[in-house]
Amino acid sequence: MYRKTQPRGQSSNTDLLLQRRVLLAACAVLLTAVVILGILVIRSGSYQDRVKVQISQRMYSASTAAIDEVNRLGSIVTSNASARLGRVRQYIYYMEQLNAMSISLAGGERGRLVPGDAFTALYSDLESFEALLQQSTTTTLDTRSLLLTHLQALQIYLNQPM
C-alpha cells in the first residue's frame, strides 16, 4: 500500500527525453533563424552594391555628356556658349544629386561616390567661365581646359573599381 515516490531532484526517463526534445527543437529553430538572417544580410549587401554601381554608371554617363558639351564650347565667345554652359551645369548638378542619393541610401560617408571637393571645383570653373562670357572680350581657352580637366578627372575617379 505504499506508493513508490521518487526523491526530489530526480527526473524520470520520460522527463529527460522531453527536455532533450524541447532543447533540440529550440536549437533547430535558432539555427534556422541564423541561416535566414545570414541570407537576408548577404542579399541586402549585394543590393546596396548593385544600387551603388547603377548610380555610379549614371554619374559616368552624365560626366560623358558634360564633357561632350564642354568640347563643343569654342575658345572664343559664341552666341550658344551660355546655353551649353547651362547644360554642363545641369549635368554637374545631376551628378551631385546622385552622389547625395548614394550617401543617403548607404547611410553615410560609405556611400559617397565622389568627394564633395570635386563639385566645388567644377562649380568654381563654371563661375569663372560665366564671368568670361559676360566680359566677352577675352579668350576662354584656359578656363575651358580647366573645366574639361576637372570633368575628365571626375570620370576617371568614377571609373575606378569600388
Beta strands, then each sheet from edge to edge (+ up, - down):
end
